[in-house]
Amino acid sequence: MRKVATMLLCGAALFAADIKVGELKQHIELGYLGSSGNSDSQTLSAVYSNDYQWSEMTDMHFKADAYYGEKEGDKTDERYRAYGIVNHHYSPKWYSYVEAGFLRNPFEGYEQQYNGGLGMGYLFIDDKTQLFKVRGGYQYRWANFTDGSDDDFHYLKLGANYNYYFSETSTLESELNFLEDLESADDFETVFRIGVKVLMVENLSLRVGFEVKYDNTPALNDDGSEKDTTDTTTTVGIVYDF
């Protein structure tokens, strides 16, 4: 029996330039997910996020997603993520951020993973057709692994976002993040996400997304061998914005 796990959490987003102070916008996405790498299956996925503008200079974003899959009675996928960020703008270009996140993914070797960080960002382009920004800072991670061990890490984090607005109803969104362990040059991680969202009717859209994660020093299996370095996910979902 295939199950779907959903998570409903709250927050807000930097990209939501049309949100007024004190306004809340929410996003729900349900759809199909295919994965390869440390897991290989077809499941259903659920995403919830919302956007809130605290003031003219400060905004927030919080997003949670989850999926759970079974194949022939065996669990094939399980991942729960939550991520929140607060951005404060000092000028039309410069801003600072504070972020926190949680991950549970036994198939990648994590019983629990907690992240927290802060840094600075710069907005190069933000108009009716494009958005491009970069950021950099420090990230702390504590991880409890499925083999019973735990450890903490100190990272340099670099990231970039690029959005292209084909029209008022069609958008391409992409994000790239890079983590470099400050204590071990061999320990680095990259995550790339890209998606296209097309409005079908009022408040209802179709979204196709792709994510690839590369971990140069992945967690270990129970027998001591390393898990796969690369994991990919592909999603096709229906989005409701309100």
C-alpha positions as CSV (number, residue, x, y, z in Angstrom):
1,M,0.0,0.0,0.0
2,R,1.4,3.3,-1.0
3,K,1.3,6.1,1.6
4,V,1.7,9.8,1.3
5,A,3.2,11.9,4.2
6,T,2.4,15.6,4.3
7,M,3.8,18.4,6.4
8,L,2.2,21.7,7.0
9,L,4.5,24.4,8.2
10,C,4.5,28.2,7.8
11,G,6.8,31.0,6.7
12,A,7.5,33.3,3.6
13,A,9.8,34.2,0.6
14,L,12.3,36.7,-0.9
15,F,10.9,36.2,-4.4
16,A,7.4,37.4,-3.4
17,A,8.0,41.0,-4.4
18,D,4.2,41.5,-4.9
19,I,3.4,40.6,-1.3
20,K,2.2,43.6,0.8
21,V,3.4,44.1,4.4
22,G,1.5,41.8,6.7
23,E,0.2,39.7,3.8
24,L,0.4,35.8,3.8
25,K,0.5,33.7,0.7
26,Q,0.4,29.9,0.7
27,H,1.4,27.1,-1.7
28,I,0.4,23.5,-1.7
29,E,1.7,21.0,-4.3
30,L,0.8,17.3,-4.7
31,G,2.2,15.1,-7.4
32,Y,4.2,12.2,-8.7
33,L,7.9,11.7,-7.8
34,G,10.5,9.4,-9.4
35,S,13.9,8.9,-7.8
36,S,17.2,7.2,-8.5
37,G,20.5,6.7,-6.6
38,N,20.2,5.5,-3.0
39,S,16.5,4.8,-3.7
40,D,14.7,3.7,-6.9
41,S,11.0,3.9,-6.9
42,Q,7.8,5.8,-7.8
43,T,6.0,7.7,-5.0
44,L,3.7,10.5,-4.3
45,S,5.0,13.8,-2.9
46,A,3.6,16.7,-0.9
47,V,4.9,20.3,-0.5
48,Y,3.6,23.1,1.6
49,S,5.1,26.6,1.9
50,N,3.9,30.1,2.6
51,D,5.3,33.6,2.3
52,Y,5.0,36.5,4.7
53,Q,6.3,40.1,4.5
54,W,7.2,41.4,8.0
55,S,8.1,44.9,6.8
56,E,9.3,46.8,3.8
57,M,12.8,45.5,4.5
58,T,12.3,42.1,6.1
59,D,10.7,39.0,4.6
60,M,10.5,35.3,5.5
61,H,10.3,32.0,3.7
62,F,9.4,28.5,5.1
63,K,9.0,25.4,3.1
64,A,8.3,21.7,4.0
65,D,8.1,18.7,1.8
66,A,7.7,15.0,2.3
67,Y,7.3,11.8,0.5
68,Y,6.9,8.1,1.4
69,G,6.7,5.2,-0.9
70,E,6.3,1.4,-0.7
71,K,6.8,-1.2,-3.3
72,E,5.5,-4.8,-2.9
73,G,5.1,-4.2,0.9
74,D,8.7,-2.8,1.4
75,K,9.4,0.9,2.1
76,T,11.3,2.3,-0.9
77,D,11.3,6.1,-0.1
78,E,11.1,8.2,3.0
79,R,12.2,11.9,3.2
80,Y,11.0,14.8,5.3
81,R,12.5,18.3,5.0
82,A,11.8,21.7,6.5
83,Y,13.6,24.9,5.7
84,G,13.1,28.5,6.9
85,I,15.0,31.7,6.1
86,V,14.6,35.4,7.2
87,N,16.0,38.1,4.8
88,H,16.7,41.7,5.8
89,H,17.4,44.2,3.1
90,Y,19.8,47.1,3.6
91,S,19.5,48.5,0.1
92,P,17.8,47.4,-3.2
93,K,20.9,45.1,-3.7
94,W,22.3,44.0,-0.4
95,Y,20.7,41.8,2.2
96,S,21.6,39.5,5.1
97,Y,19.9,36.2,5.9
98,V,19.5,33.7,8.8
99,E,18.4,30.2,8.0
100,A,17.6,26.9,9.6
101,G,16.6,23.5,8.3
102,F,15.8,19.9,9.2
103,L,16.1,16.6,7.2
104,R,15.2,13.0,7.8
105,N,16.2,10.6,5.0
106,P,17.2,7.1,6.0
107,F,18.0,6.2,2.4
108,E,20.8,8.9,2.4
109,G,21.9,7.7,5.8
110,Y,20.4,10.4,8.0
111,E,18.1,9.7,10.9
112,Q,18.1,13.4,11.7
113,Q,20.0,16.3,10.2
114,Y,19.9,19.9,11.6
115,N,21.3,22.9,9.8
116,G,21.7,26.6,10.8
117,G,23.5,29.4,9.1
118,L,23.8,33.1,8.3
119,G,25.4,35.3,5.7
120,M,25.1,38.1,3.1
121,G,23.5,38.2,-0.3
122,Y,23.5,40.5,-3.4
123,L,20.6,41.0,-5.8
124,F,21.9,41.5,-9.4
125,I,18.6,41.5,-11.3
126,D,15.0,41.7,-10.2
127,D,12.6,42.9,-12.9
128,K,9.5,41.7,-14.8
129,T,11.5,39.1,-16.8
130,Q,14.4,37.9,-14.5
131,L,15.6,37.5,-11.0
132,F,19.2,36.7,-10.2
133,K,20.8,36.7,-6.8
134,V,23.9,35.2,-5.0
135,R,24.7,34.7,-1.3
136,G,27.4,33.3,0.9
137,G,28.0,32.6,4.5
138,Y,28.5,30.1,7.3
139,Q,26.5,26.9,8.0
140,Y,26.6,24.6,11.0
141,R,25.3,21.0,10.7
142,W,24.6,18.3,13.3
143,A,23.8,14.9,11.9
144,N,22.6,11.6,13.5
145,F,23.4,8.8,11.1
146,T,21.5,5.5,10.5
147,D,24.6,3.5,11.6
148,G,24.2,4.9,15.1
149,S,27.0,7.5,14.9
150,D,26.6,11.3,15.0
151,D,28.9,14.3,14.1
152,D,28.8,18.0,13.6
153,F,30.3,20.0,10.7
154,H,31.2,23.6,9.8
155,Y,30.7,24.7,6.2
156,L,31.3,27.6,3.9
157,K,28.0,27.9,2.0
158,L,27.6,29.6,-1.4
159,G,24.3,29.8,-3.4
160,A,22.6,31.4,-6.3
161,N,19.0,31.7,-7.6
162,Y,17.9,32.4,-11.1
163,N,14.2,32.8,-12.2
164,Y,13.0,33.6,-15.7
165,Y,9.4,34.8,-16.3
166,F,8.3,33.7,-19.7
167,S,5.0,35.4,-19.2
168,E,2.6,36.2,-16.3
169,T,1.6,32.6,-16.3
170,S,4.8,30.7,-16.9
171,T,8.0,30.7,-14.8
172,L,11.3,28.9,-14.7
173,E,13.0,28.7,-11.3
174,S,16.5,27.4,-10.5
175,E,18.7,27.2,-7.4
176,L,22.3,26.1,-6.9
177,N,23.9,25.5,-3.4
178,F,27.5,24.5,-2.6
179,L,28.8,23.5,0.8
180,E,32.5,23.1,1.6
181,D,33.6,21.7,4.9
182,L,36.0,24.2,6.6
183,E,37.9,21.3,8.3
184,S,38.1,18.8,5.4
185,A,38.6,19.8,1.7
186,D,37.3,16.4,0.5
187,D,34.0,17.0,2.2
188,F,31.8,19.0,-0.1
189,E,28.2,18.9,-1.4
190,T,26.2,20.5,-4.2
191,V,22.5,20.6,-4.8
192,F,20.9,21.9,-8.0
193,R,17.1,22.4,-8.4
194,I,15.2,23.5,-11.5
195,G,11.5,23.7,-12.2
196,V,8.9,25.1,-14.6
197,K,5.5,26.3,-13.4
198,V,2.6,26.9,-15.8
199,L,-0.7,28.4,-14.7
200,M,-3.7,26.3,-16.0
201,V,-6.6,28.1,-14.3
202,E,-6.9,30.7,-11.6
203,N,-4.7,29.6,-8.6
204,L,-4.0,26.2,-10.1
205,S,-0.8,25.4,-11.9
206,L,1.2,22.5,-13.3
207,R,4.8,22.2,-12.1
208,V,7.6,20.0,-13.4
209,G,10.8,19.9,-11.3
210,F,14.2,18.2,-11.2
211,E,16.8,18.0,-8.3
212,V,20.2,16.5,-8.3
213,K,22.4,16.2,-5.2
214,Y,26.1,15.3,-5.2
215,D,27.8,14.5,-1.9
216,N,31.5,13.8,-2.2
217,T,31.6,12.0,1.2
218,P,28.3,10.4,1.7
219,A,27.1,8.6,4.8
220,L,27.9,4.9,5.3
221,N,25.8,1.8,4.9
222,D,25.4,-0.6,7.8
223,D,28.3,-2.7,6.3
224,G,30.6,0.3,6.3
225,S,30.6,0.9,2.6
226,E,29.7,4.4,1.3
227,K,26.3,5.2,-0.1
228,D,25.9,6.6,-3.6
229,T,27.3,10.0,-4.1
230,T,24.5,11.2,-6.4
231,D,20.8,11.3,-5.9
232,T,18.2,12.7,-8.3
233,T,14.5,13.4,-8.0
234,T,12.0,14.3,-10.6
235,T,8.5,15.7,-9.8
236,V,5.4,16.4,-11.7
237,G,2.7,18.1,-9.5
238,I,-0.4,20.2,-9.3
239,V,0.1,23.4,-7.4
240,Y,-2.6,25.4,-5.6
241,D,-1.6,29.0,-4.6
242,F,-3.8,31.0,-2.3
